[in-house]
Amino acid sequence: MKRLLFAIILSSIGSAHATCKLPESVEGKDFIMEISHSYSPSNPMAGNVYKMQYRGDGKYNYKVLNNGNDYSGKYKYERVSDNIGVISSEEMFGTELTKYKLTLMCDNANSGVYFYQQSDGVAGSRSNTSRYFLLN
């Protein structure tokens, strides 16, 4: 119910961008994710840029372009409306399982904003807003 309410609110906010459409699937898609530059305890990765690759087997991998570190995990994607999609992710960060959601809202066919919401893992619950760029 919370997720549906969140999607409805985002849909109304994003109505100016209603002409853009997110893909029905992120399988085989590559993204550049640019984290907001405002550092805070709830945004410890401030300023990082990631290249994320979503594979067809429900797994993803990404490279932190700032330092070259590689990470991987598993995901599920759901397009909630034409301009809103949610990627639910899990990955091991060291010995700790990290769970988070990326709620994508497109500005156009190739870019938009996303809301990061972490429920478990390193740094506990936290959230921030950043930009994404769809490469293919």
Secondary structure by P-SEA (a helix, b strand, c coil): caaaaaaaaaaaaaccccccccccccccbbbbbbccccccccccccccccccccccccbbbbbccccbbbbbbccccccccccbbbbbbccccccbbbbbbbbcccccccbbbbbbbbcccccccccccccccccc
